[in-house]
Amino acid sequence: MIPIARPVITEEDQARVLEVLASRQLSSGAWVEQFEATFAAYVGARFGIATSSGTTALQAVLEAAGIGPGDRVIVPPFTFVATSNAVVHRGAVPVFVDIEPGTFNLDPNRVEDALRRHRNVRAILVVHLYGLPARMDALCDLARRYGLLLIEDAAQAHGAAFQGRRAGSFGDAAIFSFYPTKNITTGEGGMIITSDEVLARRARLLVHAGAQDGSYEYEVVGYNFRMTNLAAALGLSQLERLDALNELRRQNAAYLTARLQDIPGIRPPVEPPEMYHVYNQYTIRIRERDALREFLAGQGIQTRIYYPRPVPATQAYRSVPYEGGPWPETERACREVLSLPVHPSLCPEDLRRIVEAVRAFADSRAVVQK
Ligand SMILES: *Cc1c(COP(=O)(O)O)cnc(C)c1O
């Protein structure tokens, strides 16, 4: 079976984790601090606060930014559920704004419409879905004009760039995830990135039980959202290879796109010239999505649907106050998207098999339709 994701773990990664075990310094410490500083510098921001996951990073950053009950936060409905859950957990109200069909990211025109229509909007929480940055020029401009916080969910976009600037460096703050399907992993893990000193300090307090490292002088009612040294050592080792891993994803994506783009009925992902896509997912559109998915499974090729429903259409959101809609582009994407394997562990033979299988499916359909 060709899996949809497979983290690359080298002997060096393993040695670096064993080093932490040998040190007996298992919770927060020197490795975490080094990972925070190195990753923040990589993104192009001043501060990094490592967390136990991308989800806890989202929760802490919204609380640190002062988002609270009654506030409205603009989010896309086409994302992993953790994005808007963090808004709900703050007692704030998500305002779901539809995506662009090409990039799958927030449509700045619709964001502006929403800003005219909805009261009490405090922030835009933008997602760089699949590793492709959202239109940060237009979104930064809107945030400035309307006096809003701009927070980036860059959980799928380590190393992605817009006009040469890295995802995570545009907003007041950003979050990343190091879950095993992401472009680099620490098992579970996440990071808050910001250049705002006050926000960084508040976020760090929240993540570390409300006190400065090691002290029992509680300044705020905090959490334990800390990353371990074990995770950070793995992250540091992985970070050294991030650009190379992204390059492999891009090469795999280029191979697939060159061979899939002429197949009728299949639309490969796009990479607008001002964007640098890091292909956390390689997501095509096809009308007969479910049939293709089943066909590929029969050929030993694992695929995934990211995401099958708009977040506000899930059962969890039936009892949650939210605003916004309709989301025709999100609904269409939910019916048509299919993510194919693109990860760096694919060999040339895997890539060839994926293309052959998709082509065989398209050929069989063309025969049926004649
Ligand atoms: C993975 C992901 C998260 C959450 O990260 P976890 O580390 O899994 O908690 C949040 N937002 C998006 C868009 C993600 O893809």
The ligand as an SDF file (V2000), in Angstrom:
LIG
                    3D

 15 15  0  0  0  0  0  0  0  0999 V2000
   -3.0750   19.9060   12.0090 C   0  0  0  0  0  0  0  0  0  0  0  0
   -3.8390   21.1630   12.0480 C   0  0  0  0  0  0  0  0  0  0  0  0
   -4.1670   21.8080   13.2560 C   0  0  0  0  0  0  0  0  0  0  0  0
   -3.9760   21.2080   14.6080 C   0  0  0  0  0  0  0  0  0  0  0  0
   -2.7240   20.7290   14.8830 O   0  0  0  0  0  0  0  0  0  0  0  0
   -2.5740   19.4810   15.9060 P   0  0  0  0  0  0  0  0  0  0  0  0
   -1.0890   19.5090   16.1640 O   0  0  0  0  0  0  0  0  0  0  0  0
   -3.0110   18.2710   15.1870 O   0  0  0  0  0  0  0  0  0  0  0  0
   -3.3540   19.7830   17.1160 O   0  0  0  0  0  0  0  0  0  0  0  0
   -4.7910   23.0400   13.1920 C   0  0  0  0  0  0  0  0  0  0  0  0
   -5.1160   23.5980   12.0240 N   0  0  0  0  0  0  0  0  0  0  0  0
   -4.8470   23.0010   10.8370 C   0  0  0  0  0  0  0  0  0  0  0  0
   -5.2110   23.6920    9.5640 C   0  0  0  0  0  0  0  0  0  0  0  0
   -4.2160   21.7590   10.8180 C   0  0  0  0  0  0  0  0  0  0  0  0
   -3.9820   21.1630    9.6500 O   0  0  0  0  0  0  0  0  0  0  0  0
  1  2  1  0
  2  3  1  0
  2 14  2  0
  3  4  1  0
  3 10  2  0
  4  5  1  0
  5  6  1  0
  6  7  2  0
  6  8  1  0
  6  9  1  0
 10 11  1  0
 11 12  2  0
 12 13  1  0
 12 14  1  0
 14 15  1  0
M  END
$$$$
